[in-house]
Amino acid sequence: MPLLLALLLSACSPKYDWRDYRSNDAPYAVLFPSKPATQTRSIKLDQLDVSMTMSAADIDGVIFAVGSAQLADAAQAPAAVEAMKTAMVNNINASITSSKTLANGALEVDASGTEKGRSMRLIGRFIAKEKRIYQVVVIGPAQNIEADSVETFLTSFKQN
């Protein structure tokens, strides 16, 4: 009986456990579909070395992630945002299928590609605000990405 009860309860548990997340490293808040892990590492955006903090959660192989970095000079932001976008698209050997600039100045892209023989998709927003840059992305196997969860995640991102 306890095993049956455990199975029934696990079957009823929601796939997404949306939770409010406020970064300790950058001024933003977002809803993650589960508890995110965070790490900071040095990366190269073209010729620019930055320390990027990435917070991410994984649901069925689909990664929901926010990356942020502080630049030395706001004039570097446009090139840094472009380099972030290019790196993310290249990570899955993708081609951009749609791209638009949103009212807040964010660049939104949808890209399709392959990784290890699997069809992959990236939906992301790349944002610059003064010296701070952000990437808010959903990336994973195309068949596992749900439009509603992407919309919830992307639209929940708010700069403080």
MDTraj code that builds the backbone (N, CA, C; nanometers):
import mdtraj as md
import numpy as np

residues = "MET PRO LEU LEU LEU ALA LEU LEU LEU SER ALA CYS SER PRO LYS TYR ASP TRP ARG ASP TYR ARG SER ASN ASP ALA PRO TYR ALA VAL LEU PHE PRO SER LYS PRO ALA THR GLN THR ARG SER ILE LYS LEU ASP GLN LEU ASP VAL SER MET THR MET SER ALA ALA ASP ILE ASP GLY VAL ILE PHE ALA VAL GLY SER ALA GLN LEU ALA ASP ALA ALA GLN ALA PRO ALA ALA VAL GLU ALA MET LYS THR ALA MET VAL ASN ASN ILE ASN ALA SER ILE THR SER SER LYS THR LEU ALA ASN GLY ALA LEU GLU VAL ASP ALA SER GLY THR GLU LYS GLY ARG SER MET ARG LEU ILE GLY ARG PHE ILE ALA LYS GLU LYS ARG ILE TYR GLN VAL VAL VAL ILE GLY PRO ALA GLN ASN ILE GLU ALA ASP SER VAL GLU THR PHE LEU THR SER PHE LYS GLN ASN".split()
xyz = np.array([
    [0.0798, -0.1195, 0.0000],
    [0.0000, 0.0000, 0.0000],
    [0.0851, 0.1276, 0.0000],
    [0.1913, 0.1385, 0.0841],
    [0.2731, 0.2603, 0.0806],
    [0.3367, 0.2838, -0.0566],
    [0.3777, 0.1774, -0.1250],
    [0.4373, 0.1910, -0.2574],
    [0.3356, 0.2455, -0.3565],
    [0.2129, 0.1939, -0.3508],
    [0.1066, 0.2411, -0.4393],
    [0.0782, 0.3890, -0.4137],
    [0.0717, 0.4277, -0.2872],
    [0.0479, 0.5677, -0.2521],
    [0.1602, 0.6569, -0.3043],
    [0.2837, 0.6132, -0.2896],
    [0.3981, 0.6898, -0.3397],
    [0.3908, 0.7062, -0.4905],
    [0.3540, 0.6002, -0.5619],
    [0.3420, 0.6082, -0.7079],
    [0.2315, 0.7052, -0.7486],
    [0.1181, 0.6981, -0.6785],
    [0.0081, 0.7892, -0.7108],
    [0.0466, 0.9342, -0.6852],
    [0.1126, 0.9600, -0.5742],
    [0.1544, 1.0972, -0.5431],
    [0.2569, 1.1493, -0.6424],
    [0.3493, 1.0640, -0.6835],
    [0.4496, 1.1098, -0.7800],
    [0.3864, 1.1364, -0.9151],
    [0.2827, 1.0611, -0.9504],
    [0.2136, 1.0828, -1.0772],
    [0.1378, 1.2153, -1.0761],
    [0.0981, 1.2601, -0.9577],
    [0.0222, 1.3845, -0.9459],
    [0.1120, 1.5064, -0.9305],
    [0.2405, 1.4849, -0.9057],
    [0.3273, 1.5995, -0.8837],
    [0.3453, 1.6768, -1.0142],
    [0.3424, 1.8077, -1.0047],
    [0.3529, 1.8880, -1.1268],
    [0.4931, 1.8777, -1.1882],
    [0.4953, 1.8817, -1.3192],
    [0.6225, 1.8787, -1.3917],
    [0.7000, 2.0072, -1.3637],
    [0.6267, 2.1175, -1.3588],
    [0.6891, 2.2473, -1.3342],
    [0.6537, 2.2940, -1.1940],
    [0.7540, 2.3320, -1.1199],
    [0.7370, 2.3843, -0.9852],
    [0.7898, 2.5277, -0.9873],
    [0.7106, 2.6175, -1.0474],
    [0.7554, 2.7549, -1.0690],
    [0.7849, 2.8228, -0.9363],
    [0.9016, 2.8868, -0.9322],
    [0.9442, 2.9552, -0.8106],
    [1.0140, 3.0858, -0.8458],
    [0.9879, 3.1849, -0.7620],
    [1.0487, 3.3163, -0.7793],
    [1.1966, 3.3085, -0.7429],
    [1.2800, 3.3635, -0.8277],
    [1.4246, 3.3646, -0.8037],
    [1.4746, 3.5068, -0.8181],
    [1.5504, 3.5507, -0.7211],
    [1.6141, 3.6827, -0.7250],
    [1.7636, 3.6616, -0.7133],
    [1.8348, 3.7113, -0.8115],
    [1.9794, 3.6910, -0.8164],
    [2.0503, 3.7693, -0.7065],
    [2.1529, 3.7074, -0.6504],
    [2.2390, 3.7763, -0.5545],
    [2.3500, 3.8531, -0.6253],
    [2.3733, 3.8204, -0.7537],
    [2.4852, 3.8775, -0.8282],
    [2.4456, 3.9899, -0.9238],
    [2.3208, 3.9910, -0.9655],
    [2.2773, 4.0899, -1.0642],
    [2.1358, 4.1347, -1.0284],
    [2.0982, 4.2538, -1.0691],
    [1.9655, 4.3044, -1.0335],
    [1.8545, 4.2516, -1.1254],
    [1.8113, 4.1267, -1.1009],
    [1.6989, 4.0723, -1.1767],
    [1.6218, 3.9711, -1.0930],
    [1.4997, 3.9455, -1.1384],
    [1.4145, 3.8410, -1.0821],
    [1.3539, 3.7641, -1.1984],
    [1.3255, 3.6359, -1.1758],
    [1.2686, 3.5503, -1.2804],
    [1.1994, 3.4328, -1.2130],
    [1.1072, 3.3696, -1.2848],
    [1.0456, 3.2461, -1.2376],
    [1.1188, 3.1286, -1.3022],
    [1.1721, 3.0392, -1.2198],
    [1.2343, 2.9166, -1.2700],
    [1.1363, 2.8009, -1.2505],
    [1.1393, 2.7009, -1.3404],
    [1.0458, 2.5885, -1.3299],
    [1.0841, 2.4863, -1.2229],
    [1.1992, 2.5005, -1.1632],
    [1.2438, 2.4185, -1.0510],
    [1.3599, 2.4931, -0.9857],
    [1.4129, 2.4380, -0.8788],
    [1.5207, 2.5065, -0.8082],
    [1.6446, 2.5157, -0.8987],
    [1.6930, 2.6373, -0.9245],
    [1.8090, 2.6519, -1.0127],
    [1.9413, 2.6296, -0.9395],
    [2.0399, 2.5889, -1.0158],
    [2.1790, 2.5834, -0.9687],
    [2.2491, 2.7057, -1.0266],
    [2.3464, 2.7580, -0.9549],
    [2.4167, 2.8783, -0.9997],
    [2.5665, 2.8556, -0.9962],
    [2.6325, 2.9057, -1.0999],
    [2.7787, 2.9021, -1.1010],
    [2.8308, 3.0236, -1.1758],
    [2.9516, 3.0641, -1.1395],
    [3.0168, 3.1773, -1.2035],
    [3.1475, 3.1289, -1.2633],
    [3.1749, 3.1733, -1.3862],
    [3.3020, 3.1376, -1.4495],
    [3.3419, 3.2463, -1.5477],
    [3.4701, 3.2474, -1.5785],
    [3.5213, 3.3433, -1.6763],
    [3.4958, 3.2884, -1.8163],
    [3.4471, 3.3763, -1.9026],
    [3.4257, 3.3388, -2.0424],
    [3.4802, 3.4492, -2.1308],
    [3.4937, 3.4175, -2.2575],
    [3.5404, 3.5147, -2.3555],
    [3.4254, 3.5434, -2.4523],
    [3.3880, 3.6695, -2.4613],
    [3.2886, 3.7143, -2.5580],
    [3.3643, 3.7916, -2.6642],
    [3.3941, 3.7225, -2.7731],
    [3.4865, 3.7733, -2.8735],
    [3.6193, 3.8031, -2.8046],
    [3.6625, 3.9279, -2.8003],
    [3.7903, 3.9627, -2.7376],
    [3.7743, 4.0089, -2.5933],
    [3.6533, 4.0026, -2.5410],
    [3.6229, 4.0559, -2.4093],
    [3.6152, 3.9436, -2.3061],
    [3.6966, 3.9529, -2.2015],
    [3.6911, 3.8568, -2.0911],
    [3.5922, 3.9076, -1.9874],
    [3.4951, 3.8230, -1.9508],
    [3.3965, 3.8611, -1.8498],
    [3.3755, 3.7459, -1.7523],
    [3.3283, 3.7815, -1.6355],
    [3.2884, 3.6828, -1.5363],
    [3.1371, 3.6711, -1.5452],
    [3.0886, 3.5554, -1.5940],
    [2.9455, 3.5364, -1.6129],
    [2.8904, 3.4447, -1.5051],
    [2.7796, 3.4878, -1.4473],
    [2.7078, 3.4049, -1.3513],
    [2.5862, 3.3478, -1.4227],
    [2.5741, 3.2158, -1.4173],
    [2.4649, 3.1460, -1.4839],
    [2.3833, 3.0718, -1.3790],
    [2.2534, 3.0954, -1.3809],
    [2.1593, 3.0209, -1.2970],
    [2.0705, 2.9423, -1.3918],
    [2.0540, 2.8124, -1.3644],
    [1.9811, 2.7278, -1.4586],
    [1.9074, 2.6154, -1.3881],
    [1.7967, 2.5754, -1.4494],
    [1.7174, 2.4621, -1.4039],
    [1.6898, 2.3723, -1.5244],
    [1.6816, 2.2421, -1.4998],
    [1.6620, 2.1428, -1.6057],
    [1.5303, 2.0692, -1.5822],
    [1.4439, 2.0701, -1.6836],
    [1.3192, 1.9936, -1.6816],
    [1.3178, 1.9075, -1.8075],
    [1.3261, 1.7765, -1.7907],
    [1.3231, 1.6820, -1.9033],
    [1.4269, 1.7140, -2.0105],
    [1.5458, 1.7558, -1.9689],
    [1.6521, 1.7855, -2.0645],
    [1.6435, 1.9235, -2.1261],
    [1.5447, 2.0015, -2.0869],
    [1.5307, 2.1390, -2.1347],
    [1.5879, 2.2299, -2.0263],
    [1.6841, 2.3117, -2.0646],
    [1.7514, 2.4016, -1.9717],
    [1.6881, 2.5402, -1.9794],
    [1.6503, 2.5901, -1.8625],
    [1.6007, 2.7264, -1.8467],
    [1.7125, 2.8003, -1.7757],
    [1.7699, 2.9029, -1.8388],
    [1.8888, 2.9649, -1.7811],
    [1.8891, 3.1161, -1.7981],
    [1.9496, 3.1807, -1.6985],
    [1.9762, 3.3243, -1.7059],
    [2.1248, 3.3421, -1.6790],
    [2.1921, 3.4072, -1.7716],
    [2.3322, 3.4424, -1.7538],
    [2.3439, 3.5931, -1.7440],
    [2.4336, 3.6390, -1.6582],
    [2.4530, 3.7833, -1.6464],
    [2.6004, 3.8131, -1.6227],
    [2.6395, 3.9291, -1.6707],
    [2.7778, 3.9733, -1.6527],
    [2.7800, 4.1248, -1.6443],
    [2.8787, 4.1742, -1.5727],
    [2.9020, 4.3185, -1.5595],
    [3.0206, 4.3538, -1.6489],
    [3.0039, 4.4548, -1.7329],
    [3.1106, 4.5004, -1.8213],
    [3.1824, 4.6203, -1.7601],
    [3.3026, 4.6439, -1.8052],
    [3.3784, 4.7600, -1.7581],
    [3.3211, 4.8902, -1.8135],
    [3.2625, 4.8821, -1.9339],
    [3.2161, 5.0011, -2.0036],
    [3.0863, 4.9687, -2.0771],
    [2.9848, 5.0527, -2.0619],
    [2.8557, 5.0313, -2.1283],
    [2.8696, 5.0287, -2.2802],
    [2.9716, 5.0930, -2.3341],
    [2.9921, 5.0938, -2.4796],
    [3.0235, 4.9533, -2.5331],
    [3.0673, 4.8626, -2.4459],
    [3.0979, 4.7250, -2.4863],
    [2.9725, 4.6386, -2.4985],
    [2.8611, 4.6846, -2.4450],
    [2.7402, 4.6033, -2.4355],
    [2.6868, 4.5517, -2.5693],
    [2.6716, 4.6346, -2.6719],
    [2.6164, 4.5810, -2.7966],
    [2.6984, 4.4645, -2.8544],
    [2.8291, 4.4786, -2.8558],
    [2.9141, 4.3709, -2.9085],
    [2.9089, 4.2478, -2.8183],
    [2.9026, 4.2692, -2.6871],
    [2.8969, 4.1564, -2.5933],
    [2.7663, 4.0793, -2.6084],
    [2.6551, 4.1496, -2.6247],
    [2.5253, 4.0841, -2.6447],
    [2.5270, 4.0033, -2.7736],
    [2.5801, 4.0598, -2.8788],
    [2.5896, 3.9880, -3.0071],
    [2.6764, 3.8631, -2.9922],
    [2.7873, 3.8744, -2.9194],
    [2.8763, 3.7590, -2.8985],
    [2.8077, 3.6505, -2.8153],
    [2.7295, 3.6895, -2.7136],
    [2.6542, 3.5911, -2.6341],
    [2.5558, 3.5155, -2.7224],
    [2.4817, 3.5894, -2.8030],
    [2.3828, 3.5276, -2.8921],
    [2.4515, 3.4303, -2.9869],
    [2.5597, 3.4725, -3.0491],
    [2.6311, 3.3879, -3.1446],
    [2.6833, 3.2612, -3.0773],
    [2.7386, 3.2746, -2.9581],
    [2.7920, 3.1578, -2.8864],
    [2.6811, 3.0589, -2.8533],
    [2.5674, 3.1077, -2.8063],
    [2.4570, 3.0174, -2.7715],
    [2.4044, 2.9447, -2.8954],
    [2.3899, 3.0155, -3.0056],
    [2.3416, 2.9537, -3.1298],
    [2.4432, 2.8505, -3.1788],
    [2.5712, 2.8845, -3.1721],
    [2.6755, 2.7916, -3.2175],
    [2.6855, 2.6669, -3.1297],
    [2.6475, 2.6781, -3.0018],
    [2.6543, 2.5631, -2.9110],
    [2.5717, 2.4448, -2.9599],
    [2.4652, 2.4715, -3.0337],
    [2.3820, 2.3622, -3.0845],
    [2.3873, 2.3549, -3.2378],
    [2.4942, 2.4106, -3.2952],
    [2.5105, 2.4088, -3.4412],
    [2.3827, 2.4551, -3.5102],
    [2.3294, 2.5663, -3.4640],
    [2.1973, 2.6103, -3.5068],
    [2.2020, 2.7213, -3.6110],
    [2.0871, 2.7404, -3.6692],
    [2.0598, 2.8545, -3.7553],
    [1.9431, 2.9289, -3.6936],
    [1.9490, 3.0600, -3.6963],
    [1.8410, 3.1411, -3.6413],
    [1.7231, 3.1356, -3.7380],
    [1.6069, 3.0952, -3.6847],
    [1.4864, 3.0863, -3.7674],
    [1.4027, 3.2130, -3.7579],
    [1.4157, 3.2863, -3.6456],
    [1.3502, 3.4171, -3.6348],
    [1.4270, 3.5015, -3.5343],
    [1.4218, 3.6317, -3.5584],
    [1.4923, 3.7259, -3.4733],
    [1.4168, 3.8577, -3.4765],
    [1.3989, 3.9184, -3.3581],
    [1.3324, 4.0491, -3.3538],
    [1.3808, 4.1256, -3.2323],
    [1.3715, 4.2575, -3.2422],
    [1.4041, 4.3443, -3.1301],
    [1.2737, 4.3815, -3.0613],
    [1.2688, 4.3589, -2.9309],
    [1.1488, 4.3875, -2.8531],
    [1.1449, 4.5342, -2.8112],
    [1.0306, 4.5769, -2.7611],
    [1.0124, 4.7168, -2.7216],
    [1.1138, 4.7612, -2.6171],
    [1.1578, 4.6693, -2.5297],
    [1.2551, 4.7055, -2.4257],
    [1.3996, 4.7021, -2.4761],
    [1.4167, 4.6775, -2.6061],
    [1.5500, 4.6743, -2.6647],
    [1.6150, 4.5364, -2.6648],
    [1.5506, 4.4387, -2.6023],
    [1.6045, 4.3023, -2.6010],
    [1.5981, 4.2416, -2.7400],
    [1.6967, 4.1606, -2.7714],
    [1.6988, 4.0859, -2.8963],
    [1.6441, 3.9471, -2.8663],
    [1.5368, 3.9078, -2.9336],
    [1.4781, 3.7752, -2.9144],
    [1.5078, 3.6894, -3.0359],
    [1.5572, 3.5685, -3.0110],
    [1.5888, 3.4777, -3.1213],
    [1.5270, 3.3408, -3.0960],
    [1.4993, 3.2741, -3.2059],
    [1.4555, 3.1349, -3.2054],
    [1.5486, 3.0665, -3.3046],
    [1.6131, 2.9592, -3.2612],
    [1.7102, 2.8914, -3.3473],
    [1.6909, 2.7405, -3.3378],
    [1.7184, 2.6731, -3.4476],
    [1.7087, 2.5271, -3.4529],
    [1.8401, 2.4705, -3.5005],
    [1.8781, 2.3574, -3.4424],
    [2.0029, 2.2936, -3.4796],
    [2.0057, 2.1502, -3.4327],
    [2.1251, 2.0945, -3.4281],
    [2.1410, 1.9569, -3.3819],
    [2.2611, 1.9490, -3.2883],
    [2.2490, 1.8572, -3.1943],
    [2.3585, 1.8299, -3.1023],
    [2.3577, 1.6801, -3.0779],
    [2.4702, 1.6149, -3.1075],
    [2.4817, 1.4702, -3.0909],
    [2.3686, 1.3965, -3.1625],
    [2.3319, 1.4448, -3.2803],
    [2.2297, 1.3810, -3.3622],
    [2.0859, 1.4102, -3.3215],
    [2.0669, 1.4933, -3.2182],
    [1.9316, 1.5272, -3.1736],
    [1.8914, 1.6649, -3.2247],
    [1.7637, 1.6786, -3.2580],
    [1.7085, 1.8073, -3.2986],
    [1.6985, 1.8967, -3.1752],
    [1.7632, 2.0124, -3.1804],
    [1.7671, 2.1037, -3.0661],
    [1.7053, 2.2381, -3.1037],
    [1.6600, 2.3069, -3.0012],
    [1.6014, 2.4388, -3.0220],
    [1.6488, 2.5326, -2.9119],
    [1.6656, 2.6567, -2.9472],
    [1.7032, 2.7631, -2.8549],
    [1.6056, 2.8778, -2.8739],
    [1.5455, 2.9211, -2.7643],
    [1.4646, 3.0419, -2.7647],
    [1.5270, 3.1312, -2.6586],
    [1.5637, 3.2524, -2.6962],
    [1.6321, 3.3351, -2.5989],
    [1.6129, 3.4834, -2.6193],
    [1.6393, 3.5536, -2.5121],
    [1.6415, 3.6996, -2.5148],
    [1.7780, 3.7441, -2.4648],
    [1.8351, 3.8388, -2.5370],
    [1.9678, 3.8910, -2.5062],
    [1.9518, 4.0404, -2.4818],
    [1.9944, 4.0846, -2.3637],
    [1.9593, 4.2175, -2.3150],
    [2.0835, 4.2900, -2.2640],
    [2.0887, 4.4189, -2.2908],
    [2.1939, 4.5040, -2.2343],
    [2.1258, 4.6202, -2.1629],
    [2.1744, 4.6466, -2.0426],
    [2.1270, 4.7644, -1.9679],
    [2.2491, 4.8256, -1.9011],
    [2.2901, 4.9394, -1.9549],
    [2.4103, 5.0082, -1.9090],
    [2.5289, 4.9125, -1.9179],
    [2.5959, 4.8836, -1.8054],
    [2.7138, 4.7956, -1.8084],
    [2.6785, 4.6481, -1.7883],
    [2.5513, 4.6158, -1.7717],
    [2.5092, 4.4794, -1.7406],
    [2.4504, 4.4131, -1.8656],
    [2.4890, 4.2875, -1.8903],
    [2.4333, 4.2111, -2.0022],
    [2.3688, 4.0841, -1.9470],
    [2.2640, 4.0382, -2.0169],
    [2.1883, 3.9206, -1.9747],
    [2.1575, 3.8322, -2.0954],
    [2.1521, 3.7028, -2.0697],
    [2.0935, 3.6095, -2.1653],
    [1.9902, 3.5286, -2.0880],
    [1.8701, 3.5261, -2.1401],
    [1.7593, 3.4522, -2.0790],
    [1.7186, 3.3497, -2.1846],
    [1.7519, 3.2223, -2.1609],
    [1.7382, 3.1227, -2.2677],
    [1.6694, 2.9951, -2.2206],
    [1.6028, 2.9330, -2.3169],
    [1.5497, 2.7981, -2.3019],
    [1.6125, 2.7196, -2.4158],
    [1.6775, 2.6090, -2.3816],
    [1.7490, 2.5318, -2.4823],
    [1.7341, 2.3829, -2.4513],
    [1.7069, 2.3049, -2.5546],
    [1.6943, 2.1616, -2.5334],
    [1.6383, 2.0907, -2.6542],
    [1.6088, 1.9608, -2.6390],
    [1.5498, 1.8848, -2.7487],
    [1.4192, 1.9509, -2.7929],
    [1.4073, 1.9752, -2.9216],
    [1.2927, 2.0492, -2.9747],
    [1.1594, 1.9900, -2.9309],
    [1.1482, 1.8575, -2.9288],
    [1.0209, 1.7938, -2.8947],
    [0.9847, 1.8081, -2.7470],
    [1.0789, 1.8439, -2.6616],
    [1.0522, 1.8586, -2.5180],
    [1.0189, 2.0009, -2.4766],
    [1.0347, 2.0961, -2.5675],
    [1.0116, 2.2369, -2.5334],
    [0.8638, 2.2693, -2.5497],
    [0.8046, 2.3194, -2.4407],
    [0.6627, 2.3545, -2.4393],
    [0.6476, 2.5061, -2.4465],
    [0.5671, 2.5529, -2.5403],
    [0.5504, 2.6967, -2.5635],
    [0.5064, 2.7715, -2.4381],
    [0.4140, 2.7155, -2.3616],
    [0.3646, 2.7841, -2.2421],
    [0.4746, 2.8050, -2.1390],
    [0.5587, 2.7044, -2.1196],
    [0.6656, 2.7177, -2.0198],
    [0.7714, 2.8178, -2.0665],
    [0.7995, 2.8208, -2.1964],
    [0.8935, 2.9192, -2.2511],
    [0.8396, 3.0597, -2.2277],
    [0.7129, 3.0792, -2.2577],
    [0.6503, 3.2104, -2.2409],
    [0.6520, 3.2537, -2.0940],
    [0.6185, 3.1626, -2.0048],
    [0.6204, 3.1937, -1.8611],
    [0.7595, 3.2373, -1.8180],
    [0.8594, 3.1609, -1.8579],
    [0.9969, 3.1904, -1.8174],
    [1.0451, 3.3238, -1.8743],
    [1.0339, 3.3404, -2.0058],
    [1.0866, 3.4617, -2.0690],
    [1.0162, 3.5877, -2.0206],
    [0.8852, 3.5826, -2.0087],
    [0.8129, 3.7046, -1.9705],
    [0.8252, 3.7350, -1.8220],
    [0.8669, 3.6363, -1.7414],
    [0.8822, 3.6619, -1.5978],
    [1.0116, 3.7367, -1.5657],
    [1.1061, 3.7377, -1.6591],
    [1.2352, 3.8030, -1.6336],
    [1.2158, 3.9538, -1.6207],
    [1.2587, 4.0069, -1.5063],
    [1.2471, 4.1511, -1.4806],
    [1.3793, 4.2017, -1.4246],
    [1.4249, 4.3113, -1.4803],
    [1.5435, 4.3777, -1.4253],
    [1.4978, 4.4684, -1.3122],
    [1.5726, 4.4647, -1.2035],
    [1.5363, 4.5489, -1.0880],
    [1.6015, 4.6851, -1.1000],
])
top = md.Topology()
chain = top.add_chain()
for i, resn in enumerate(residues, 1):
    res = top.add_residue(resn, chain, resSeq=i)
    for name in ("N", "CA", "C"):
        top.add_atom(name, md.element.get_by_symbol(name[0]), res)
traj = md.Trajectory(xyz[None], top)
